[in-house]
């Protein structure tokens, strides 16, 4: 029997399961996405909350294990309005795209930074944080791209315009919609939150990169708020 104690985790999805129980998807630091049964949780007076860093313990045999206990290891957090929908969007990406049981500790830390800062950042800063999260998710799924060099291996020129070709990379083109300076900032260790026009470019770029992975099934969070 497997038993895991005190694993850092976030609840990212929940659904009813066999009467009084819940089927819960967690994003954990050490074990990636996992699915657990919380027996009798629907009748419990204490509810598990999303967007709150938890410490969970679970046990069991086979693919579907049971939540043994949990506690909050985070400060109180209330996310509302547009911030809530952005956070739901991030959760839906994790739920839809991560395979179960694959460790993604760097992505976990980036997600935590996004969630714990969402109430204090400006609209531009939280959008940029979301773009960084999307990029890290794509990278860890094996769909990372080089923001420093173009498809031919030539260093990105900040003054040039580029097009993005899926499965290839960036190609210099006079009519390209992506400024080289945007790409170099995204590649930098010392990233600076870009202006709204550059953020819009990054948003379109990441949407194009995510489309082939998400398929034709739309994200439910976009029905609540158009994350365009």
C-alpha positions in Angstrom: 0.0 0.0 0.0 1.2 3.5 -0.9 1.1 6.2 1.9 2.2 9.8 1.3 2.4 12.2 4.2 2.2 16.0 4.2 2.5 16.7 0.5 2.2 20.4 -0.5 -0.8 20.6 -2.8 -3.6 22.7 -4.3 -7.1 21.5 -5.0 -7.8 22.1 -8.7 -11.0 20.2 -9.5 -13.8 18.4 -7.6 -16.9 16.4 -8.4 -19.4 14.3 -6.6 -18.7 10.6 -6.2 -20.8 7.7 -4.8 -23.2 9.5 -2.5 -21.5 11.4 0.2 -18.0 11.3 -1.2 -16.0 13.6 -3.5 -13.5 12.9 -6.3 -10.7 15.5 -6.0 -7.9 16.4 -8.3 -4.9 17.9 -6.6 -1.8 19.6 -8.1 1.0 18.5 -5.8 4.6 19.7 -5.6 6.3 16.3 -5.5 3.8 14.0 -7.3 2.2 16.3 -9.9 -1.5 15.9 -10.6 -3.2 13.2 -8.5 -6.9 12.1 -8.1 -8.1 11.1 -4.7 -11.4 10.0 -3.1 -12.5 12.0 -0.1 -15.0 9.6 1.6 -17.9 11.3 3.3 -16.5 14.8 2.4 -19.9 16.1 1.2 -21.4 15.8 4.6 -18.3 17.3 6.4 -18.7 20.7 8.0 -15.2 21.6 6.8 -14.8 22.1 3.1 -11.7 21.9 1.0 -11.1 25.2 -0.7 -9.3 25.9 -4.0 -6.5 28.5 -4.3 -5.3 27.6 -0.7 -2.0 25.9 -0.3 -2.7 22.6 1.5 -0.7 19.8 3.1 -2.3 16.5 2.3 -1.8 12.9 3.2 -3.2 10.0 1.3 -3.1 6.2 1.0 -4.3 3.3 -0.9 -3.6 0.7 -3.6 -4.0 1.0 -7.4 -4.7 4.2 -9.3 -7.4 5.7 -7.1 -6.2 6.4 -3.6 -8.0 8.0 -0.6 -7.4 11.3 1.1 -6.4 10.5 4.7 -6.2 14.0 6.1 -5.3 17.6 5.2 -4.5 21.0 6.7 -4.1 24.5 5.4 -0.5 25.7 5.1 -1.2 29.1 3.8 -2.6 32.5 4.8 -6.4 33.2 4.3 -7.1 34.1 0.7 -10.3 35.4 -1.0 -10.2 35.6 -4.8 -13.2 37.2 -6.5 -14.3 38.8 -9.7 -12.0 38.7 -12.7 -9.1 37.4 -10.5 -11.2 34.4 -9.7 -11.8 33.6 -13.4 -8.1 33.9 -14.2 -7.4 31.5 -11.3 -10.0 29.1 -12.6 -8.5 29.3 -16.0 -5.1 28.3 -14.6 -6.7 25.4 -12.8 -8.5 24.2 -15.9 -5.2 24.2 -17.9 -3.6 22.0 -15.2 -6.6 19.7 -15.0 -6.9 19.3 -18.8 -3.2 19.1 -19.8 -1.2 17.5 -17.0 -0.8 13.7 -16.9 -1.3 12.1 -13.6 1.8 11.3 -11.4 4.4 13.4 -13.3 6.4 15.8 -11.0 6.3 19.5 -11.9 7.8 21.2 -8.9 8.9 24.3 -10.8 5.5 24.7 -12.3 4.0 24.2 -8.8 6.1 27.1 -7.5 5.1 29.3 -10.4 1.4 28.5 -9.9 1.7 29.3 -6.2 3.4 32.7 -6.9 0.6 33.5 -9.3 -2.2 32.6 -6.8 -0.7 34.3 -3.7 0.1 37.5 -5.6 -3.1 37.8 -7.7 -4.8 40.1 -5.1 -1.9 42.6 -4.9 -0.8 42.9 -8.6 -1.9 45.4 -11.2 -4.0 44.0 -14.1 -0.9 44.0 -16.3 1.3 42.3 -13.8 -1.2 39.5 -13.1 -1.7 39.0 -16.9 2.1 38.7 -17.4 2.3 36.2 -14.5 -0.4 34.2 -16.3 1.6 34.2 -19.5 4.7 33.0 -17.7 2.7 30.2 -16.1 1.3 29.2 -19.5 4.8 29.2 -21.0 6.2 27.1 -18.1 3.3 24.6 -18.5 4.0 24.3 -22.2 7.7 23.8 -21.6 7.2 21.1 -19.1 4.8 19.3 -21.4 7.6 19.2 -24.0 6.3 22.1 -26.1 8.9 24.8 -25.1 10.3 27.2 -27.6 13.5 29.2 -27.9 12.8 32.9 -27.4 16.5 33.8 -27.9 17.1 32.5 -31.4 15.0 32.2 -34.5 14.2 29.0 -36.4 17.6 29.2 -38.2 19.6 29.6 -35.0 20.2 33.3 -35.6 19.9 35.4 -32.4 16.6 37.3 -32.1 17.1 41.0 -33.2 15.0 43.3 -30.9 14.4 45.6 -33.9 13.0 42.9 -36.2 9.5 41.5 -36.6 8.8 37.8 -36.4 6.1 35.2 -37.1 5.6 32.1 -35.1 5.4 28.8 -36.9 4.1 26.0 -34.8 6.6 23.1 -34.2 9.4 25.3 -35.6 9.8 28.5 -33.9 10.2 32.2 -34.9 10.9 33.3 -38.4 12.0 36.9 -39.2 9.4 38.6 -41.5 8.8 42.2 -42.3 5.1 41.8 -41.8 5.5 39.8 -38.6 3.3 40.8 -35.7 5.8 39.9 -32.9 8.5 42.3 -32.1 11.9 40.8 -31.3 12.1 42.9 -28.2 9.0 41.1 -26.8 10.7 37.7 -27.3 14.0 38.8 -25.7 12.2 40.2 -22.7 10.4 36.9 -22.3 13.7 35.0 -22.5 15.5 37.2 -20.0 16.3 36.2 -16.5 15.2 39.7 -15.4 11.9 40.0 -17.1 10.0 43.3 -17.1 6.2 43.5 -17.3 5.5 44.7 -20.8 3.0 47.2 -22.0 -0.6 46.3 -22.9 0.2 45.9 -26.7 3.1 43.5 -26.0 0.9 41.6 -23.5 -1.7 41.2 -26.2 0.9 39.8 -28.5 2.1 37.3 -25.9 -1.6 36.3 -25.2 -2.2 35.5 -28.9 1.1 33.6 -29.1 0.3 31.4 -26.1 -3.2 30.8 -27.2 -1.9 29.5 -30.6 0.6 27.2 -28.8 -2.1 25.8 -26.4 -4.7 25.3 -29.1 -3.2 22.0 -30.5 -3.0 20.6 -27.0 -6.5 21.5 -25.9 -8.2 20.3 -29.1 -11.7 21.3 -30.0 -13.2 21.1 -26.5 -13.5 24.8 -25.3 -12.2 25.8 -21.8 -15.2 26.4 -19.5 -13.5 29.3 -17.9 -13.7 31.2 -21.2 -17.5 30.9 -21.0 -17.3 33.0 -17.8 -14.8 35.5 -19.0 -13.2 35.8 -22.4 -9.5 35.2 -21.6 -8.4 36.5 -25.0 
